[in-house]
Amino acid sequence: MRSTNPGFVPDSPFTRELTAKQLAFFSAFPKAELHCHLLGTTSRETFIDLVRDSDAPISMAEIEGFYTRGEKPVGVLRIFRALESSILKKPEYLKRITLEHLERTAAQGVRYIELFWNWTGLKHFMTYAEGQDAIVAGLIEGEEKYGIVGRLVPSIDREALPEDAVELVREMTAHRSPWVIGLGIDYRETLHEPENFWKAYRLARDAGFKLTAHAGEFGEHWRNVETAMDLLECERIDHGYTITDNPELAERAADRGIPFAVVPTNSYYLRTFTDEEWAVKHPIRRMVELGLKVFPNSDDPTMHHISISESWLLMMNWLGFSLADLRGFLANSIDAAWVDDETKIVWRQLWLPEFDRLAREAFGADCLPAA
């Protein structure tokens, strides 16, 4: 943990000073990370190396701009497009990025991670099978070296054509791997509605893949969340913030137990809220009030200048949730993980008592309600 404030988050009425032991707690307890984009984990140093190795026409000034996150941050999609268009020319680059992130997150208490990756923008450099094999090799080596279990979730590039999405699912099906467990959709949501990709989702569901979708991320209408739930039949929603504009839809999602993989550092709300509004008005707080099953994630950690540990810290020290709330979020993340029920039972039996023990050591014996 770098400090009690990552440096780009507005002041919050919920903020309090934390001891070194309390800060260390957020890296220590076991956790699952279910909303993390592989390209968004690329470190600045690795980015520079890959630019040099690939001879990409990108200047140091551009790279510094990519890794600058101001008080009113812009999104990171332009960085992904640079990686796809001229840098990631070799599958082994994907393996390197994967391994480096597994090493980082294992040191932050992550025991299980699901990584999104987009092949559509890379297919001029590599086949789907080549890219998948490289990432899976990184996942296997990462588990051996760092003890972190990783799985892969190929994602539709919603700025591309629906036919490209169908092609992706057909490649996933033709090159089945036990490390590849589901289908997602990401990139810019505005003017790229989820219903455009119903066919790809239908094919993925019929092939036995799990389903999730980015929806309600950029302040877009709640109907995108509804479409992801009801037409695409997603089992999990990424972001989903605008569901708070439709309490009836939120009630249905809560009744169905649909998990929401939220991101405290979402650029849209940091950019559109004033410093005074941010912590109080952030939709994550309302989502919890509405009974939705949320849990924090890092999204694009190296580009958002955030770690998964700091994402959990933000939930308490900037959005005002209690340690008991965090314990509930941890249980939500276990429920949301795409693993078998027996594994979830084991994680609950191991992770939750460990969370309790570490919390009481850091914050005091009475920091959690009695069991």
C-alpha positions in Angstrom: 0.0 0.0 0.0 1.5 3.4 -1.0 -0.5 5.5 1.5 -3.9 6.1 2.9 -4.8 8.1 -0.2 -3.7 6.9 -3.6 -3.5 10.5 -4.6 -6.2 11.0 -7.2 -9.3 10.3 -5.1 -11.2 13.3 -3.8 -11.4 14.0 -0.1 -14.2 12.1 1.7 -16.1 12.7 4.9 -15.5 9.0 5.7 -11.7 9.2 5.6 -9.8 8.5 8.8 -6.2 8.0 9.5 -5.1 4.4 9.5 -2.1 2.8 11.1 0.5 0.9 9.2 -1.0 -2.4 10.6 -4.5 -1.4 9.5 -3.3 -0.5 6.0 -1.4 -3.8 5.7 -4.7 -5.6 6.5 -6.1 -4.7 3.0 -3.2 -6.6 1.4 -3.3 -9.5 3.8 -6.8 -11.0 3.7 -7.6 -13.5 1.0 -9.6 -12.2 -1.9 -10.9 -12.9 -5.4 -10.4 -10.4 -8.3 -13.1 -10.9 -11.0 -13.0 -7.7 -13.0 -9.6 -7.1 -14.3 -8.5 -6.4 -17.9 -5.2 -8.1 -18.9 -4.0 -5.2 -21.0 -5.0 -2.8 -18.2 -2.4 -4.5 -16.0 0.5 -3.6 -18.2 3.1 -1.7 -16.2 4.7 1.4 -17.5 8.1 -0.3 -17.5 6.8 -3.2 -19.5 4.9 -0.9 -21.9 8.2 0.9 -22.6 10.0 -2.5 -23.2 7.3 -3.7 -25.5 7.3 -0.5 -27.5 11.0 -0.8 -28.0 10.9 -4.5 -28.9 8.0 -4.1 -31.3 9.5 -0.9 -32.8 6.0 0.7 -32.4 5.7 4.4 -33.4 4.9 5.6 -29.9 7.0 8.4 -28.2 8.0 8.6 -24.6 5.7 11.7 -24.3 2.8 9.6 -25.4 3.6 6.9 -22.9 3.9 9.4 -20.1 0.5 10.7 -21.1 -1.0 7.2 -21.1 0.2 6.6 -17.5 -0.9 10.0 -16.2 -4.1 10.0 -14.3 -5.3 13.5 -13.3 -7.8 14.7 -10.9 -10.5 14.4 -13.6 -9.2 11.3 -15.3 -10.0 10.3 -18.9 -10.6 6.7 -19.8 -7.9 4.2 -20.7 -9.3 2.8 -23.9 -6.9 4.8 -26.1 -4.0 2.9 -24.4 -5.6 -0.4 -25.2 -6.0 0.7 -28.9 -2.3 1.6 -29.0 -1.4 -1.8 -27.6 -3.6 -3.6 -30.1 -2.7 -1.5 -33.2 1.1 -1.5 -33.0 2.7 -3.0 -29.9 1.4 -6.5 -29.1 2.8 -8.2 -32.1 4.0 -11.4 -30.4 1.9 -13.8 -28.2 4.7 -14.1 -25.7 4.1 -10.4 -24.7 0.7 -11.6 -23.4 2.3 -14.3 -21.3 4.7 -11.7 -19.8 1.9 -9.3 -18.9 0.0 -12.2 -17.3 2.8 -13.5 -15.2 3.8 -10.0 -14.0 0.3 -9.3 -12.8 -0.1 -12.6 -11.1 3.1 -11.9 -9.1 1.8 -8.4 -8.1 -1.6 -9.6 -7.0 -0.5 -12.7 -5.2 1.4 -10.3 -2.9 -1.9 -8.5 -2.2 -3.8 -11.5 -1.0 -5.5 -12.5 -4.2 -6.0 -16.2 -4.3 -8.1 -16.3 -7.5 -8.4 -14.0 -10.5 -10.4 -13.9 -13.7 -8.8 -11.9 -16.5 -10.6 -10.3 -19.4 -8.8 -10.2 -22.8 -9.9 -9.0 -26.2 -8.7 -10.9 -29.3 -10.6 -9.0 -32.0 -8.2 -6.1 -31.9 -5.2 -8.4 -32.0 -6.2 -10.8 -34.8 -4.0 -9.0 -37.3 -1.0 -10.1 -35.2 -2.0 -13.5 -34.0 -4.6 -16.2 -34.2 -7.0 -16.7 -31.3 -5.4 -20.0 -30.4 -1.9 -18.4 -30.3 -3.1 -15.6 -28.0 -5.1 -17.9 -25.7 -2.2 -20.4 -25.4 0.2 -17.7 -24.4 -2.0 -16.3 -21.7 -2.9 -19.8 -20.4 0.8 -20.6 -20.2 1.2 -17.5 -18.1 -1.7 -18.6 -15.8 -0.2 -22.1 -15.4 3.3 -20.8 -14.6 1.8 -18.1 -12.3 0.0 -20.7 -10.3 3.1 -22.8 -9.9 5.3 -19.8 -8.9 2.9 -17.7 -6.9 0.0 -20.0 -5.8 -2.6 -17.8 -7.4 -5.3 -19.5 -9.5 -6.1 -17.7 -12.7 -8.8 -18.1 -15.3 -9.5 -16.3 -18.6 -12.6 -14.6 -19.9 -12.4 -13.6 -23.6 -14.4 -10.4 -24.2 -16.3 -8.9 -27.1 -15.0 -5.6 -28.4 -18.3 -3.8 -28.6 -16.9 -1.1 -30.9 -16.4 -3.8 -33.5 -19.1 -5.6 -35.4 -21.5 -8.2 -34.0 -20.1 -10.6 -36.6 -16.7 -10.2 -34.9 -18.2 -11.2 -31.6 -19.7 -14.3 -33.2 -16.2 -15.1 -34.6 -14.7 -14.8 -31.2 -17.2 -17.2 -29.6 -16.7 -19.7 -32.4 -12.9 -19.5 -31.8 -13.5 -20.0 -28.1 -15.6 -23.1 -28.9 -13.1 -24.5 -31.4 -10.2 -24.1 -29.0 -11.7 -25.1 -25.7 -9.5 -24.9 -22.7 -10.3 -25.5 -19.0 -8.7 -22.2 -18.2 -11.2 -20.3 -20.4 -14.5 -20.1 -18.6 -16.8 -17.4 -19.9 -17.6 -14.5 -22.2 -17.7 -10.8 -21.4 -18.2 -7.6 -23.4 -16.3 -4.3 -22.8 -14.9 -1.2 -24.5 -17.0 2.0 -25.0 -20.6 1.4 -24.1 -21.9 4.7 -25.5 -23.8 3.9 -28.8 -22.8 0.2 -28.6 -25.8 -1.3 -27.0 -25.6 -4.9 -25.6 -28.5 -6.2 -27.6 -26.3 -5.9 -30.8 -24.4 -8.9 -29.6 -27.3 -11.3 -28.6 -26.2 -13.9 -31.1 -22.7 -14.2 -29.7 -24.1 -14.5 -26.2 -26.6 -17.2 -27.3 -23.8 -19.2 -28.9 -21.6 -18.9 -25.8 -24.4 -19.9 -23.5 -25.2 -22.9 -25.7 -21.5 -23.9 -25.7 -21.5 -23.9 -21.9 -19.6 -20.7 -21.2 -20.5 -18.4 -18.3 -21.7 -14.9 -19.2 -21.0 -11.4 -18.0 -21.2 -7.9 -19.5 -20.1 -4.3 -18.9 -23.3 -2.3 -18.6 -24.2 1.0 -17.0 -20.6 1.9 -16.8 -20.4 5.3 -18.5 -23.6 6.7 -17.1 -25.5 5.0 -19.9 -29.2 4.2 -19.5 -30.3 1.4 -17.0 -31.9 -0.4 -19.9 -28.4 -1.7 -20.8 -28.2 -3.4 -17.5 -31.7 -4.8 -18.0 -30.7 -6.1 -21.5 -27.6 -7.8 -20.1 -29.8 -9.4 -17.4 -32.8 -10.4 -19.5 -31.8 -10.8 -23.1 -28.2 -11.8 -22.8 -28.9 -13.8 -19.6 -25.7 -12.7 -17.9 -25.0 -14.4 -14.6 -22.9 -11.4 -13.4 -22.8 -7.7 -14.3 -19.6 -5.6 -14.6 -20.2 -2.1 -13.2 -24.0 -1.7 -13.5 -24.2 1.6 -11.7 -27.1 3.1 -13.5 -29.4 0.3 -12.2 -29.9 2.7 -9.3 -32.1 4.8 -11.6 -34.6 1.9 -11.7 -35.3 0.6 -8.2 -37.7 -2.0 -9.6 -34.9 -3.5 -11.8 -32.6 -3.4 -8.9 -35.1 -5.3 -6.8 -35.3 -8.0 -9.5 -31.5 -8.2 -9.6 -31.3 -8.5 -5.8 -34.0 -11.2 -5.8 -32.1 -13.1 -8.4 -28.8 -12.7 -6.5 -27.0 -11.3 -9.5 -23.5 -10.2 -8.5 -22.1 -6.8 -9.5 -18.4 -6.4 -10.0 -17.9 -2.8 -9.2 -14.9 -0.5 -9.5 -14.5 2.4 -7.0 -12.1 4.2 -9.3 -14.4 4.2 -12.3 -13.3 7.2 -14.4 -16.8 8.4 -15.3 -17.8 9.3 -11.7 -14.4 10.7 -10.7 -14.7 12.9 -13.7 -18.3 14.0 -13.4 -18.8 14.4 -9.7 -17.3 17.3 -7.8 -14.8 16.5 -5.0 -17.5 17.2 -2.5 -20.0 14.9 -4.2 -17.9 11.9 -5.0 -17.9 9.8 -1.9 -21.5 10.6 -0.8 -23.1 10.3 -4.3 -21.1 7.4 -5.7 -23.7 4.8 -7.0 -21.9 2.0 -5.3 -23.3 3.2 -2.0 -26.9 3.3 -3.4 -26.4 -0.2 -4.9 -25.6 -1.6 -1.5 -28.6 0.2 0.0 -30.8 -1.5 -2.7 -29.6 -4.9 -1.6 -27.4 -5.7 -4.6 -24.5 -8.1 -4.2 -21.5 -5.9 -5.0 -17.8 -6.5 -4.5 -14.8 -4.2 -5.4 -12.3 -4.8 -8.2 -9.4 -3.0 -9.8 -10.4 -3.0 -13.5 -7.2 -1.5 -15.1 -4.9 -1.3 -12.1 -1.7 0.0 -13.5 -3.5 2.6 -15.6 -6.0 3.7 -12.9 -3.0 3.8 -10.5 -4.8 1.5 -8.1 -4.1 -2.0 -6.7 -6.8 -4.5 -5.7 -5.8 -3.9 -2.1 -6.4 -0.1 -2.5 -9.8 -0.8 -4.2 -10.9 -2.6 -1.0 -9.4 0.3 1.1 -11.4 2.8 -0.9 -14.6 0.9 -0.1 -14.1 1.6 3.6 -12.0 4.7 3.9 -13.6 6.8 1.1 -17.1 5.3 0.5 -17.8 4.7 4.2 -18.5 1.0 4.4 -17.7 -0.9 7.6 -15.5 -3.9 8.1 -18.7 -5.9 8.4 -19.7 -4.6 5.0 -16.3 -5.6 3.6 -16.8 -9.1 5.0 -20.1 -9.3 3.1 -18.4 -8.1 -0.1 -15.8 -10.8 0.3 -18.6 -13.4 0.6 -20.2 -11.8 -2.5 -17.0 -12.2 -4.5 -16.9 -15.9 -3.5 -20.4 -16.4 -4.7 -19.7 -14.6 -7.9 -16.5 -16.5 -8.9 -16.9 -19.0 -11.7 -15.8 -22.0 -9.8 -17.7 -25.1 -8.6 -19.8 -25.0 -5.5 -17.5 -27.3 -3.5 -14.6 -24.8 -4.1 -16.9 -21.9 -2.9 -17.7 -23.9 0.3 -14.0 -24.4 1.0 -13.2 -20.7 0.4 -15.9 -19.6 2.7 -14.6 -21.9 5.4 -11.1 -20.6 5.0 -11.3 -17.0 3.8 -14.0 -15.6 6.0 -12.4 -16.7 9.3 -9.0 -15.5 8.1 -10.6 -12.1 7.3 -12.1 -12.0 10.8 -8.8 -12.8 12.5 -6.8 -10.3 10.5 -9.4 -7.6 10.9 -9.5 -8.0 14.7 -5.7 -8.0 14.9 -5.6 -4.8 12.9 -8.7 -2.9 14.2 -9.5 -4.4 17.6 -11.5 -7.3 19.0 -14.8 -5.4 18.7 -14.4 -4.3 15.1 -16.8 -7.0 13.8 -20.1 -8.2 15.3 -19.9 -11.3 17.4 -20.3 -14.5 15.4 
